[in-house]
């Protein structure tokens, strides 16, 4: 599948492997197309495999962005934004919410 995927509240991205709770997604290791995950008044939690080449843009209004990956995170007023390229960049992973936190977590490879 080489097309953009957009997911809004209450949906699960097919083929990305959800991680069991509302607002939680685990991306596949080989991200080949852009993702847009957008919600309102909900938390977004996304797990990104350490070897994925992606460009990340995350923005929340009245929430915070937290990441254990090397992203630039800035806060201006009530808005928090994170952006950066992982492993040289690639398809964009866009995370947007209003009144919710965004957690971007480096997923560990299964042993």
Secondary structure, DSSP 8 states (H G I E B T S, - for coil): --S-EEEETT---TTT-B-SSTTEEE--SS--S-EEEEEESS-EEEEEETT--EEEEEEEESS-EEESSS-EEEEETTEEEEEEEETT--EEEEEEEESS-EEEEEE----
